[in-house]
């Protein structure tokens, strides 16, 4: 009923899983009506009430910007809402994205889960042009923790202000 995410950087996020509707992606649609895309392999859920803080470390990745975090960035979350983003350049980028989106759901957490793709290359976004890849390696990298902002179909939040944030070295 509760999922807790921690890391040595200071992440301590508690998530209520009640009605979170867990899902998985295997890289291809194998059942009628199923949504999937290549090459993702991950488990995810749509939690209702996350609380705590997520601290992004150097080398974590902001998608779809396809930018690696260069300075620690802290996001403080209350009842699923990102109240504050502090840190260096990445914090400024995130705050600008949230403000410029003019979307009431931009600062709310969406889905979260972890990657299972053993062949994933965390550094793929650094080896290819931004237009050449979608960033699925970082989204589905085995052992990564991925969380997102914006849309939340379980809670009826329709939003285009969607970010995926991939983190390494977390305990779930």
HELIX and SHEET records of a PDB file:
HELIX    1   1 UNK A   89  UNK A  101  1                                  13    
HELIX    2   2 UNK A  124  UNK A  127  1                                   4    
HELIX    3   3 UNK A  136  UNK A  140  1                                   5    
SHEET    1   A 6 UNK A  81  UNK A  87  0                                        
SHEET    2   A 6 UNK A  73  UNK A  78 -1                                        
SHEET    3   A 6 UNK A  49  UNK A  56 -1                                        
SHEET    4   A 6 UNK A  12  UNK A  16 -1                                        
SHEET    5   A 6 UNK A   2  UNK A   7 -1                                        
SHEET    6   A 6 UNK A 170  UNK A 171 -1                                        
SHEET    1   B 7 UNK A  23  UNK A  25  0                                        
SHEET    2   B 7 UNK A  42  UNK A  45 -1                                        
SHEET    3   B 7 UNK A 109  UNK A 115 -1                                        
SHEET    4   B 7 UNK A 145  UNK A 149 -1                                        
SHEET    5   B 7 UNK A 163  UNK A 167 -1                                        
SHEET    6   B 7 UNK A  61  UNK A  63 -1                                        
SHEET    7   B 7 UNK A  67  UNK A  68 -1                                        
END                                                                             
